[in-house]
């Protein structure tokens, strides 16, 4: 999925309040940003993915928290 397609999918997931999709799509955006060495953008997207994962009780939350903690952007939380 290209950046434009990802943006459209994110907007739709927000409109639909589709928490699992928001976690997945923000994680994907973070992965893409990280692949382009844009750590600030990656952490921005990871933070969104983490918050939506927490809200949804998604099992991805601990891994997202770990990624943020490894980059100095969050405290590691024990789940």
Residue frames as a rotation matrix with the C-alpha (Angstrom) as fourth column:
UNK 1
0.591 0.807 0.000 0.00
0.807 -0.591 0.000 0.00
0.000 0.000 -1.000 0.00
UNK 2
-0.320 -0.687 0.653 1.43
0.627 -0.670 -0.397 3.38
0.710 0.282 0.645 -0.95
UNK 3
-0.923 -0.148 -0.355 1.36
0.375 -0.558 -0.741 6.40
-0.089 -0.817 0.570 1.35
UNK 4
-0.709 0.705 -0.009 -1.78
-0.661 -0.660 0.357 7.85
0.246 0.260 0.934 -0.24
UNK 5
-0.047 0.684 -0.728 -3.61
-0.142 0.717 0.683 4.54
0.989 0.136 0.064 0.14
UNK 6
-0.498 -0.217 -0.840 -2.48
0.750 0.378 -0.542 4.27
0.435 -0.900 -0.026 3.74
UNK 7
-0.988 0.148 -0.039 -3.77
-0.114 -0.882 -0.457 7.78
-0.102 -0.447 0.889 4.46
UNK 8
-0.343 0.914 -0.214 -7.16
-0.701 -0.098 0.706 6.90
0.625 0.393 0.675 2.91
UNK 9
-0.054 0.285 -0.957 -7.33
0.320 0.913 0.254 3.67
0.946 -0.293 -0.140 4.93
UNK 10
-0.813 -0.283 -0.509 -6.50
0.567 -0.189 -0.801 5.57
0.131 -0.940 0.315 8.13
UNK 11
-0.833 0.547 0.083 -9.24
-0.549 -0.835 -0.011 8.13
0.064 -0.055 0.996 7.46
UNK 12
-0.061 0.831 -0.553 -11.75
-0.463 0.467 0.754 5.36
0.884 0.302 0.356 6.81
UNK 13
-0.282 -0.105 -0.954 -10.72
0.621 0.737 -0.265 3.47
0.731 -0.667 -0.143 9.96
UNK 14
-0.986 -0.036 -0.160 -11.17
0.143 -0.668 -0.731 6.67
-0.080 -0.744 0.664 11.98
UNK 15
-0.552 0.831 -0.067 -14.58
-0.768 -0.476 0.428 7.30
0.324 0.287 0.901 10.42
UNK 16
0.158 0.594 -0.789 -15.61
-0.237 0.798 0.553 3.70
0.958 0.099 0.267 11.13
UNK 17
0.291 -0.193 0.937 -14.06
-0.954 -0.137 0.268 3.76
0.077 -0.972 -0.224 14.63
UNK 18
0.884 -0.055 -0.465 -12.34
-0.057 0.973 -0.224 0.50
0.464 0.225 0.857 13.67
UNK 19
0.688 -0.606 0.399 -9.83
-0.651 -0.272 0.709 0.13
-0.321 -0.747 -0.582 16.50
UNK 20
0.447 -0.576 0.684 -8.11
0.330 0.817 0.473 -3.04
-0.831 0.014 0.555 15.23
UNK 21
0.595 -0.211 0.776 -7.59
0.777 -0.099 -0.622 -1.41
0.208 0.973 0.105 11.82
UNK 22
0.875 -0.276 0.397 -6.26
-0.302 -0.953 0.003 1.76
0.378 -0.122 -0.918 13.45
UNK 23
0.581 -0.696 0.421 -3.70
-0.328 0.273 0.905 -0.25
-0.745 -0.664 -0.070 15.42
UNK 24
0.355 -0.424 0.833 -2.62
0.703 0.709 0.061 -2.13
-0.616 0.564 0.550 12.30
UNK 25
0.675 -0.023 0.738 -2.51
0.638 -0.485 -0.599 0.91
0.372 0.874 -0.312 10.01
UNK 26
0.865 -0.405 0.297 -0.66
-0.485 -0.828 0.281 3.18
0.132 -0.387 -0.913 12.43
UNK 27
0.448 -0.731 0.515 1.83
-0.056 0.552 0.832 0.37
-0.892 -0.402 0.206 13.05
UNK 28
0.418 -0.252 0.873 2.30
0.872 0.380 -0.308 0.02
-0.254 0.890 0.379 9.31
UNK 29
0.858 -0.090 0.505 2.83
0.128 -0.916 -0.380 3.77
0.497 0.391 -0.774 8.96
UNK 30
0.729 -0.622 0.285 5.42
-0.540 -0.268 0.798 3.58
-0.420 -0.736 -0.531 11.76
UNK 31
0.360 -0.592 0.721 7.20
0.433 0.791 0.433 0.71
-0.826 0.157 0.541 10.04
UNK 32
0.599 -0.081 0.797 7.28
0.773 -0.204 -0.601 2.66
0.212 0.976 -0.059 6.77
UNK 33
0.893 -0.263 0.364 8.63
-0.302 -0.952 0.052 5.79
0.333 -0.156 -0.930 8.47
UNK 34
0.588 -0.696 0.413 11.25
-0.335 0.255 0.907 3.74
-0.736 -0.671 -0.083 10.29
UNK 35
0.438 -0.398 0.806 12.32
0.754 0.650 -0.089 2.11
-0.489 0.647 0.585 7.01
UNK 36
0.547 -0.209 0.811 12.98
0.534 -0.658 -0.530 5.64
0.645 0.723 -0.248 5.73
UNK 37
-0.395 -0.798 -0.455 14.99
0.832 -0.101 -0.545 6.46
0.389 -0.595 0.704 8.87
UNK 38
-0.366 0.371 0.853 12.39
-0.288 -0.917 0.275 9.01
0.885 -0.145 0.443 10.03
UNK 39
-0.696 -0.023 -0.718 12.36
0.558 0.613 -0.560 8.05
0.453 -0.790 -0.413 13.69
UNK 40
-0.907 0.407 -0.112 10.32
-0.233 -0.704 -0.671 11.06
-0.352 -0.582 0.733 14.82
UNK 41
-0.258 0.844 -0.469 7.52
-0.920 -0.067 0.386 10.18
0.294 0.531 0.794 12.40
UNK 42
-0.367 0.073 -0.927 7.80
0.003 0.997 0.078 6.49
0.930 0.026 -0.366 13.32
UNK 43
-0.892 -0.011 -0.451 7.37
0.445 0.144 -0.884 7.32
0.074 -0.990 -0.123 17.00
UNK 44
-0.688 0.716 -0.119 4.43
-0.694 -0.697 -0.181 9.60
-0.212 -0.042 0.976 16.22
UNK 45
-0.042 0.683 -0.729 2.67
-0.731 0.476 0.489 6.71
0.681 0.554 0.479 14.47
UNK 46
-0.545 -0.209 -0.812 3.74
0.283 0.866 -0.413 4.19
0.789 -0.455 -0.413 17.12
UNK 47
-0.980 0.200 0.010 2.23
-0.092 -0.404 -0.910 6.40
-0.178 -0.892 0.415 19.81
UNK 48
-0.266 0.930 -0.253 -1.09
-0.964 -0.250 0.093 6.46
0.023 0.269 0.963 17.98
UNK 49
-0.074 0.196 -0.978 -0.99
-0.332 0.920 0.209 2.70
0.940 0.340 -0.003 17.43
UNK 50
-0.826 -0.325 -0.460 -0.19
0.297 0.442 -0.846 2.18
0.479 -0.836 -0.269 21.12
UNK 51
-0.816 0.562 0.131 -3.02
-0.494 -0.564 -0.662 4.39
-0.298 -0.605 0.738 22.35
UNK 52
0.027 0.862 -0.506 -5.56
-0.952 0.177 0.250 2.69
0.305 0.475 0.825 20.10
UNK 53
-0.288 -0.197 -0.937 -4.21
-0.048 0.980 -0.191 -0.72
0.956 -0.010 -0.292 21.14
UNK 54
-0.994 -0.065 -0.083 -4.69
0.083 0.013 -0.996 0.21
0.066 -0.998 -0.007 24.80
UNK 55
-0.501 0.865 -0.016 -8.22
-0.824 -0.483 -0.294 1.45
-0.262 -0.135 0.956 24.15
UNK 56
0.227 0.612 -0.758 -9.12
-0.842 0.514 0.163 -1.73
0.489 0.601 0.632 22.27
UNK 57
0.472 -0.147 0.869 -7.36
-0.606 0.662 0.441 -4.18
-0.640 -0.735 0.223 24.60
UNK 58
0.844 -0.187 -0.502 -5.33
-0.402 0.400 -0.824 -5.25
0.354 0.897 0.262 21.58
UNK 59
0.841 -0.540 0.038 -2.53
0.395 0.660 0.639 -7.77
-0.370 -0.522 0.768 22.27
UNK 60
0.357 -0.730 0.583 -0.16
0.696 -0.208 -0.687 -5.58
0.623 0.651 0.434 20.22
UNK 61
0.899 0.098 0.428 0.00
-0.128 -0.874 0.469 -3.00
0.420 -0.476 -0.773 23.05
UNK 62
0.754 -0.657 0.013 3.01
0.111 0.148 0.983 -4.49
-0.648 -0.739 0.184 24.90
UNK 63
0.107 -0.739 0.665 5.09
0.945 0.284 0.164 -4.72
-0.310 0.610 0.729 21.72
UNK 64
0.420 0.108 0.901 4.21
0.543 -0.825 -0.155 -1.17
0.727 0.555 -0.405 20.71
UNK 65
0.985 -0.074 0.155 5.10
-0.169 -0.561 0.810 0.05
0.027 -0.825 -0.565 24.19
UNK 66
0.491 -0.852 0.181 8.42
0.514 0.451 0.729 -1.80
-0.704 -0.264 0.660 23.99
UNK 67
0.116 -0.430 0.895 9.23
0.963 -0.171 -0.207 -0.19
0.242 0.886 0.395 20.63
UNK 68
0.686 0.184 0.704 8.51
0.102 -0.982 0.158 3.28
0.720 -0.036 -0.693 22.03
UNK 69
0.933 -0.355 0.062 10.55
-0.098 -0.084 0.992 2.57
-0.347 -0.931 -0.113 25.16
UNK 70
0.328 -0.844 0.425 13.51
0.833 0.470 0.291 1.36
-0.445 0.259 0.857 23.07
UNK 71
-0.023 -0.278 0.960 13.47
0.779 -0.607 -0.157 4.73
0.626 0.745 0.231 21.31
UNK 72
-0.823 -0.362 -0.437 13.27
0.568 -0.539 -0.622 6.69
-0.010 -0.761 0.649 24.57
UNK 73
-0.717 0.595 0.364 9.71
-0.260 -0.712 0.652 7.86
0.647 0.372 0.665 23.87
UNK 74
0.460 0.872 0.166 7.87
-0.540 0.127 0.832 6.01
0.705 -0.472 0.529 26.65
UNK 75
-0.354 -0.449 0.820 8.38
-0.911 0.365 -0.193 4.17
-0.212 -0.815 -0.539 29.89
UNK 76
-0.668 0.100 -0.737 8.19
-0.229 0.915 0.332 0.41
0.708 0.391 -0.589 29.62
UNK 77
-0.059 0.770 0.635 4.93
-0.997 -0.075 -0.002 -0.72
0.046 -0.634 0.772 31.17
UNK 78
-0.975 -0.172 0.141 4.41
-0.189 0.975 -0.119 -4.21
-0.117 -0.143 -0.983 32.58
UNK 79
-0.218 0.929 -0.298 1.23
-0.873 -0.049 0.486 -5.78
0.437 0.366 0.822 31.19
